[in-house]
């Protein structure tokens, strides 16, 4: 009888340990998923609705002046009914000129904007990969236009092409740049010269559709590509 009792106790201990193991496993799995829940993207996102569909962009916290200015203009409805007035396939689409609102067909655009500029915020890690949102500017001023922006389409580059660009620019590309420009593409020659302050997180197909439209000699689309914007978080 004593022997049977010992075996029974051992069996109960095994069951107890198995139960504890199952509970611990469940707790471990729960903890593994907690970071994913707590790391929800809280960055500001903007929905750009266009003639060809929607583009969702996220604004970078690393470029606060550009971020705050863009948010202000979106909330004011500044961009609503403006055009993507300059489109160059395999390069970029540009908008934000207030003069483009209700502009007559064929009129050259691109000189409008508020009376201020946004101080340059070029950051080494924010590059002109496909989908990058950046501030347009005049050739003689590193500060960005108060309202005009562009979204990069670009193209993919070979290592040899990037090496040539690097020699022309006088500095090598980082592994991050090489990875981006050889896989998803972009416009590497713009890095360091313009402030990148956001990125497309949905709607790259819409970007491609806009970049493929027919344009006139000034790169203005023959058929207007109209936009509206709103903050979505």
KAKADA-V250520 format. One line per field, one symbol per residue. ss: DSSP state (~ for helix, > for strand, _ for the rest). burial: # if it has 16 or more other C-alpha atoms within 10 Angstrom, else .. Layout:
BEGIN
ss->???
burial->???
END
This chain:
BEGIN
ss->_~~~~~~~~~~~~~~~~~~~~~~~~~~~~~~~~~~~~~______>>>>>>__>>>>>>>____~~~~~~~~~~~~~_____>>>>>>>___>>>>__~~~________________>>__________>__>>>>________>>___>>>>__>___~~~~~~~~~~~_____~~~~~~~~~__>_~~~_____>>>>>>>_~~~~~~~~___>_____>____>>>>>>__
burial->...........................................#######.#.#######.##..##..##.##...########################......###......######...############....################....#..#.......#...##.###..####..##.#######..##.###.##.#.#...###..#######...
END
